[in-house]
């Protein structure tokens, strides 16, 4: 199990750029009442993160047990065992104290746990989604960057005093993830707003409740930053059911599934705006089947309309071929830093087997440094 120090270093701070780290405050609540554990953990954090503590980029706090209301002898809603009721009630109170302390530290509050892994540059991705919601004037109370429990939930700091009191008032009624849904609805956000791919993944295998086994995983998590630009995706390969070409380009678990491709068959993504591509990753097949056996990856420029009513590019050039159904290339802008408007996967030899294009991911040159919140 990765201790608190390990989680902070390898799964959170090291997944952020220096600019991101300078614009966020990480608040760690040491919620266990075991004095020995708390002293040891505090010493480890002070040794490993002296600079972050001095710069107030990291804050460590503990709430004495006498500040908590009783978590024993509570009513057993949902017929939960008394031990589980006590555990989840204590957890709600932990969150209430943590949120109360954090309310004045920034514009937004992100709830995490210490057994999760973060996607690279998660903060920049969150900012982009927040900006999109604000531009659309969406009335939101909670944005979700993981579908699991109380992980990756974003709130406006203006709502945190209400959330603090809500969790404290109803701490014994139900688990925290149920309470947060009630809170969202009370603030008139009727439907969840969930973003994919998920930015946080549950890594632990044992629950803090009596050491029980916990195998929860977020199937939409992608450790690398999803940076595919907006694009229209076309293919002349016959599509099987609803496995459309765009699913290979979009985040999540969707994929393109096409019937036997011919020599010259293609899948083309046409960017909404010219983009400097710095890296490309393509994955085909599933469990060794429906692999694209022979194909090249092309980059194109100068968008045009085709006779089929599709969009494509007037000029393409190859950046490499698939090997064993995969393609990966980085630092492409060092050789050619010009903008591109298309990415194409072109079949070089027909095959009888069907083909799954599971994932197309590209990295792009960042246009700006993340702004201060």
Backbone torsions as a table, in degrees:
resi	resn	phi	psi	omega
1	UNK	NA	134.0	-179.0
2	UNK	-77.9	116.9	179.9
3	UNK	-68.2	173.7	-175.8
4	UNK	-55.9	-44.0	179.7
5	UNK	-60.5	-44.9	179.7
6	UNK	-61.7	-44.6	-179.6
7	UNK	-61.3	-46.5	-179.5
8	UNK	-58.5	-44.6	-174.0
9	UNK	-75.5	-51.1	-168.5
10	UNK	-94.6	-25.9	-174.2
11	UNK	-110.2	-5.1	-179.4
12	UNK	-130.3	-68.0	-174.2
13	UNK	-66.1	-41.5	-179.4
14	UNK	-73.4	-7.5	175.8
15	UNK	-92.9	5.1	-176.9
16	UNK	-120.4	149.9	176.2
17	UNK	-77.1	162.2	176.1
18	UNK	-55.7	-38.0	178.8
19	UNK	-65.4	-39.8	178.5
20	UNK	-66.0	-44.5	-178.4
21	UNK	-63.0	-32.2	-179.5
22	UNK	-73.6	-15.8	-175.6
23	UNK	-111.3	15.6	176.4
24	UNK	-137.7	155.0	174.9
25	UNK	-117.0	125.0	177.7
26	UNK	-96.8	121.0	179.9
27	UNK	-109.8	120.8	-179.3
28	UNK	-109.4	121.4	175.2
29	UNK	-97.9	118.2	173.9
30	UNK	-86.5	95.1	-168.4
31	UNK	-87.8	-14.2	-178.3
32	UNK	-74.9	139.5	-180.0
33	UNK	-87.4	-0.2	177.9
34	UNK	-70.4	113.5	-174.1
35	UNK	-64.6	-43.1	-178.5
36	UNK	-60.4	-47.6	178.8
37	UNK	-61.5	-42.5	-175.7
38	UNK	-65.7	-42.3	179.8
39	UNK	-65.8	-43.6	179.5
40	UNK	-62.5	-46.1	-178.9
41	UNK	-64.6	-41.6	178.5
42	UNK	-62.0	-42.3	179.7
43	UNK	-63.1	-42.4	179.3
44	UNK	-62.9	-42.3	-179.4
45	UNK	-66.8	-42.6	-179.7
46	UNK	-63.3	-36.1	179.7
47	UNK	-71.2	-42.4	-174.1
48	UNK	-81.9	-26.9	-171.4
49	UNK	-130.6	42.1	-179.2
50	UNK	-59.6	-42.5	-178.4
51	UNK	-66.1	-45.2	-179.8
52	UNK	-62.6	-38.3	177.4
53	UNK	-65.4	-42.5	-178.9
54	UNK	-65.7	-35.2	-179.2
55	UNK	-85.3	1.9	-178.4
56	UNK	61.4	24.7	171.1
57	UNK	-83.2	-14.9	178.5
58	UNK	-135.1	131.2	178.2
59	UNK	-128.6	134.3	178.1
60	UNK	-118.5	129.2	179.8
61	UNK	-136.6	161.1	177.0
62	UNK	-143.0	140.6	178.2
63	UNK	-109.2	122.2	-179.1
64	UNK	-59.5	150.3	-175.7
65	UNK	-62.1	-30.3	-177.4
66	UNK	-72.6	-5.7	175.5
67	UNK	-88.9	-8.4	-179.3
68	UNK	-91.1	140.7	167.3
69	UNK	-70.3	170.6	-177.3
70	UNK	-64.5	139.7	175.9
71	UNK	-118.3	18.4	176.5
72	UNK	-119.9	154.6	179.0
73	UNK	68.0	26.7	-177.9
74	UNK	-85.6	162.5	179.3
75	UNK	-68.5	147.6	-173.0
76	UNK	-99.6	74.7	174.0
77	UNK	-63.3	145.1	177.9
78	UNK	63.1	16.5	177.2
79	UNK	60.0	28.1	175.9
80	UNK	-67.7	150.6	174.9
81	UNK	-63.2	149.1	-179.4
82	UNK	-55.0	-36.7	-179.7
83	UNK	-65.1	-39.8	178.9
84	UNK	-70.3	-38.0	177.1
85	UNK	-60.1	-44.2	179.3
86	UNK	-63.4	-41.8	-178.2
87	UNK	-62.9	-52.6	-176.7
88	UNK	-70.9	-28.1	176.7
89	UNK	-69.0	-43.2	175.5
90	UNK	-61.0	-38.9	179.5
91	UNK	-63.0	-42.7	177.2
92	UNK	-60.5	-39.9	178.6
93	UNK	-68.1	-38.9	176.0
94	UNK	-56.3	-49.0	-179.7
95	UNK	-62.1	-40.0	-179.9
96	UNK	-60.3	-46.2	178.6
97	UNK	-64.8	-42.9	-178.9
98	UNK	-62.4	-45.6	-178.6
99	UNK	-67.6	-39.0	177.9
100	UNK	-58.9	-44.8	179.8
101	UNK	-65.5	-36.8	-171.6
102	UNK	-83.5	-8.2	-168.8
103	UNK	-58.1	-31.7	-174.1
104	UNK	-103.5	10.9	-172.9
105	UNK	-89.9	-15.4	-178.0
106	UNK	-171.2	-175.1	-179.5
107	UNK	-80.4	-28.0	-176.3
108	UNK	-135.1	157.4	-180.0
109	UNK	-127.9	128.1	179.4
110	UNK	-113.6	122.6	-179.3
111	UNK	-90.5	123.8	177.0
112	UNK	-130.2	173.5	171.5
113	UNK	-127.1	167.2	-172.3
114	UNK	-89.5	12.4	175.8
115	UNK	-122.4	36.6	178.5
116	UNK	-120.3	156.0	172.6
117	UNK	-109.7	146.2	-175.8
118	UNK	-108.5	147.1	171.9
119	UNK	-71.8	152.2	-179.6
120	UNK	-63.8	135.1	178.8
121	UNK	58.0	39.4	-177.5
122	UNK	-60.1	-34.0	-176.4
123	UNK	-65.5	-40.5	178.5
124	UNK	-63.7	-39.0	178.0
125	UNK	-64.8	-43.1	178.8
126	UNK	-61.6	-44.5	179.3
127	UNK	-58.5	-42.4	-179.7
128	UNK	-61.3	-43.1	-180.0
129	UNK	-68.6	-36.7	176.8
130	UNK	-63.5	-44.5	178.7
131	UNK	-60.3	-38.4	178.1
132	UNK	-63.7	-42.4	179.3
133	UNK	-66.0	-39.6	179.5
134	UNK	-67.8	-38.4	179.0
135	UNK	-64.1	-35.0	178.7
136	UNK	-83.6	-2.6	-178.3
137	UNK	56.0	40.8	177.9
138	UNK	-71.3	135.9	175.7
139	UNK	-87.2	93.0	-175.6
140	UNK	-119.6	147.3	175.9
141	UNK	-114.3	-27.3	-178.4
142	UNK	-149.5	128.2	173.0
143	UNK	-108.2	138.7	-173.1
144	UNK	-113.7	124.3	179.7
145	UNK	-113.0	14.2	169.2
146	UNK	-160.3	147.1	-179.8
147	UNK	-89.0	-3.7	-174.4
148	UNK	-90.4	128.3	167.6
149	UNK	39.9	-131.5	-178.5
150	UNK	-106.2	43.5	-178.8
151	UNK	-110.0	133.4	173.5
152	UNK	69.6	33.6	178.8
153	UNK	-101.6	127.7	-175.8
154	UNK	-109.8	133.2	178.6
155	UNK	-125.4	156.2	168.6
156	UNK	-77.7	136.1	-178.7
157	UNK	-60.9	-28.1	178.5
158	UNK	-61.2	-24.0	-179.0
159	UNK	-92.4	-7.8	-171.9
160	UNK	-65.2	-38.5	175.7
161	UNK	-58.3	-38.7	176.8
162	UNK	-65.9	-43.7	-179.5
163	UNK	-64.3	-39.0	177.7
164	UNK	-57.9	-50.2	-178.7
165	UNK	-67.2	-36.2	-179.9
166	UNK	-62.4	-47.6	179.6
167	UNK	-65.4	-38.8	-178.9
168	UNK	-69.8	-38.5	-177.6
169	UNK	-69.5	-37.9	-174.5
170	UNK	-112.4	26.6	-172.8
171	UNK	-58.2	-29.7	-176.0
172	UNK	-95.9	0.7	-171.7
173	UNK	-81.9	-42.0	-173.5
174	UNK	-163.1	167.3	179.5
175	UNK	-61.8	159.3	-174.1
176	UNK	-61.5	-38.5	-177.6
177	UNK	-69.4	-26.8	173.8
178	UNK	-73.3	-41.8	179.3
179	UNK	-61.9	-39.4	-177.2
180	UNK	-65.5	-33.9	177.5
181	UNK	-67.3	-39.9	176.8
182	UNK	-62.7	-41.8	-179.3
183	UNK	-63.1	-44.4	178.5
184	UNK	-57.6	-44.8	-178.5
185	UNK	-67.0	-36.3	178.6
186	UNK	-65.2	-28.2	176.7
187	UNK	-90.6	20.1	171.1
188	UNK	68.6	17.3	168.4
189	UNK	-93.4	99.6	-170.6
190	UNK	-74.9	-35.6	-176.3
191	UNK	-113.8	145.0	175.8
192	UNK	-62.7	147.0	172.2
193	UNK	-114.0	102.9	-173.2
194	UNK	-114.0	131.1	-179.2
195	UNK	-105.8	140.3	177.1
196	UNK	-127.6	145.2	1.9
197	UNK	-70.7	156.0	177.1
198	UNK	-65.7	147.7	-178.2
199	UNK	-98.2	-7.5	-176.0
200	UNK	-138.1	139.9	-178.1
201	UNK	-126.8	134.8	175.4
202	UNK	-73.0	124.8	-174.9
203	UNK	-106.6	-26.6	-176.1
204	UNK	-67.6	154.7	176.9
205	UNK	-112.6	-9.9	179.1
206	UNK	-126.2	132.1	178.6
207	UNK	-74.0	149.8	174.3
208	UNK	-70.9	-8.7	174.7
209	UNK	-87.1	100.4	174.8
210	UNK	57.7	24.1	176.0
211	UNK	64.5	24.7	-178.9
212	UNK	-72.2	154.0	-178.0
213	UNK	-73.3	135.2	-177.9
214	UNK	-137.2	109.5	-175.1
215	UNK	-108.3	20.8	-178.5
216	UNK	-59.7	130.1	176.0
217	UNK	-137.1	146.6	177.8
218	UNK	-94.8	111.3	-174.8
219	UNK	-69.6	-13.9	-177.8
220	UNK	-99.7	10.4	-180.0
221	UNK	-77.3	135.2	171.7
222	UNK	-128.2	119.4	-174.2
223	UNK	-65.3	-38.1	176.6
224	UNK	-78.8	157.1	-179.8
225	UNK	-71.9	129.3	176.6
226	UNK	-80.6	113.5	-175.7
227	UNK	-124.9	14.2	178.5
228	UNK	-56.8	129.1	176.2
229	UNK	-73.1	164.8	174.4
230	UNK	-60.6	137.8	-175.9
231	UNK	-155.8	155.8	167.6
232	UNK	-99.9	136.8	-173.0
233	UNK	-119.9	130.6	-177.6
234	UNK	-128.5	153.1	173.4
235	UNK	-154.9	145.8	175.1
236	UNK	-96.9	3.8	175.6
237	UNK	-79.3	139.9	-178.8
238	UNK	-66.4	124.3	-175.1
239	UNK	-85.5	136.6	177.2
240	UNK	-90.9	119.5	178.5
241	UNK	50.6	-127.7	-174.6
242	UNK	-100.8	19.8	-179.5
243	UNK	-88.3	69.5	-171.7
244	UNK	-73.5	157.7	-177.1
245	UNK	-55.0	-36.7	-175.3
246	UNK	-63.2	-23.1	-177.7
247	UNK	-65.9	-26.6	176.9
248	UNK	-71.9	-23.3	-177.1
249	UNK	-90.9	-33.2	-174.5
250	UNK	-80.9	158.5	176.6
251	UNK	-69.0	162.6	178.9
252	UNK	105.0	-167.4	-173.4
253	UNK	-93.9	0.5	-179.4
254	UNK	-68.1	160.1	179.4
255	UNK	-153.8	159.1	174.9
256	UNK	-88.4	134.6	179.5
257	UNK	-130.2	112.0	-176.9
258	UNK	-119.7	152.4	176.9
259	UNK	-74.3	169.9	-171.4
260	UNK	-39.8	113.7	-178.0
261	UNK	-79.5	152.3	175.9
262	UNK	-98.5	164.9	172.0
263	UNK	-59.1	126.4	-178.7
264	UNK	95.3	-8.5	175.7
265	UNK	-60.6	156.0	-173.1
266	UNK	-146.3	159.2	163.1
267	UNK	-131.7	122.8	-174.4
268	UNK	-124.7	129.7	172.4
269	UNK	-104.7	123.3	-179.7
270	UNK	-107.7	114.9	-174.5
271	UNK	-69.2	146.3	176.8
272	UNK	-66.1	-30.2	178.4
273	UNK	-142.8	147.8	178.7
274	UNK	-55.2	140.9	-171.6
275	UNK	-140.2	139.6	173.4
276	UNK	-84.7	109.8	-177.6
277	UNK	-86.7	126.1	-179.8
278	UNK	-106.7	-20.5	179.9
279	UNK	-158.8	151.6	-179.9
280	UNK	-136.0	136.8	173.5
281	UNK	-133.7	128.0	178.5
282	UNK	-129.2	131.6	177.5
283	UNK	-127.7	129.7	178.9
284	UNK	-124.4	162.7	178.1
285	UNK	82.2	168.9	177.9
286	UNK	-147.6	117.3	-179.6
287	UNK	53.7	41.0	175.8
288	UNK	82.4	-0.1	-179.4
289	UNK	-112.7	158.6	176.8
290	UNK	55.5	40.5	178.2
291	UNK	-83.3	139.5	174.0
292	UNK	-78.3	112.6	-167.1
293	UNK	-81.6	-36.1	-175.6
294	UNK	-143.9	110.7	-178.4
295	UNK	-159.9	157.1	174.8
296	UNK	-117.7	158.2	176.6
297	UNK	-109.3	126.6	-177.1
298	UNK	-118.9	151.8	171.9
299	UNK	-115.7	142.5	-177.5
300	UNK	-135.8	165.2	176.5
301	UNK	-140.7	164.6	179.8
302	UNK	68.3	88.9	-177.4
303	UNK	-68.7	140.4	177.4
304	UNK	-141.3	167.1	174.6
305	UNK	-99.6	141.7	-178.9
306	UNK	-100.2	170.0	178.8
307	UNK	-65.9	-21.5	179.1
308	UNK	-81.4	-1.8	-177.1
309	UNK	84.5	10.9	177.5
310	UNK	-95.7	176.2	170.7
311	UNK	-110.3	149.7	176.3
312	UNK	-154.4	-164.7	176.8
313	UNK	-119.7	148.7	-179.0
314	UNK	-71.4	-31.3	-174.5
315	UNK	-131.9	132.1	176.6
316	UNK	-126.2	151.4	169.7
317	UNK	-141.1	144.4	-174.9
318	UNK	-78.6	139.8	174.7
319	UNK	-113.0	2.7	176.7
320	UNK	148.0	176.2	-179.3
321	UNK	-121.0	157.3	177.8
322	UNK	-72.3	143.5	173.1
323	UNK	-125.2	122.3	-177.1
324	UNK	53.8	37.4	175.3
325	UNK	80.2	8.8	-178.0
326	UNK	-131.7	155.6	175.5
327	UNK	-144.5	135.9	178.2
328	UNK	-150.0	129.7	179.5
329	UNK	-148.9	139.9	-176.6
330	UNK	-127.0	167.6	176.0
331	UNK	52.3	39.4	-178.0
332	UNK	-68.1	-26.4	-177.3
333	UNK	-71.8	-15.5	178.7
334	UNK	-68.8	-28.3	178.4
335	UNK	-91.0	-38.3	-179.8
336	UNK	-145.8	107.0	-177.1
337	UNK	-94.1	13.7	180.0
338	UNK	-79.0	160.7	-178.9
339	UNK	-76.9	150.4	176.6
340	UNK	-120.9	159.3	-179.6
341	UNK	-122.8	-10.1	-178.5
342	UNK	-143.5	151.5	165.5
343	UNK	-127.2	131.5	-177.0
344	UNK	-130.1	136.3	168.9
345	UNK	-105.4	116.0	-174.9
346	UNK	-115.0	125.6	-178.7
347	UNK	-73.9	130.1	-178.3
348	UNK	-98.6	-15.5	177.6
349	UNK	-152.9	131.5	179.7
350	UNK	-64.1	156.9	178.2
351	UNK	-145.5	150.2	179.7
352	UNK	-75.3	-35.5	-179.9
353	UNK	-66.6	149.2	173.0
354	UNK	-69.9	172.3	-177.4
355	UNK	-133.4	136.5	171.3
356	UNK	-110.7	121.9	168.8
357	UNK	-100.4	102.0	-168.9
358	UNK	-78.3	-38.4	-172.5
359	UNK	-158.2	131.0	170.0
360	UNK	-122.4	118.9	-180.0
361	UNK	-129.8	134.0	175.4
362	UNK	-126.8	148.1	171.9
363	UNK	-105.6	148.8	-176.3
364	UNK	-128.7	160.5	178.4
365	UNK	-73.0	125.7	-179.9
366	UNK	-67.5	135.1	-176.2
367	UNK	-87.6	-19.3	-178.3
368	UNK	-155.1	161.1	176.4
369	UNK	-84.0	136.0	179.8
370	UNK	-50.8	139.6	-177.9
371	UNK	-85.4	160.3	-179.4
372	UNK	-72.1	137.1	175.6
373	UNK	-92.1	NA	NA
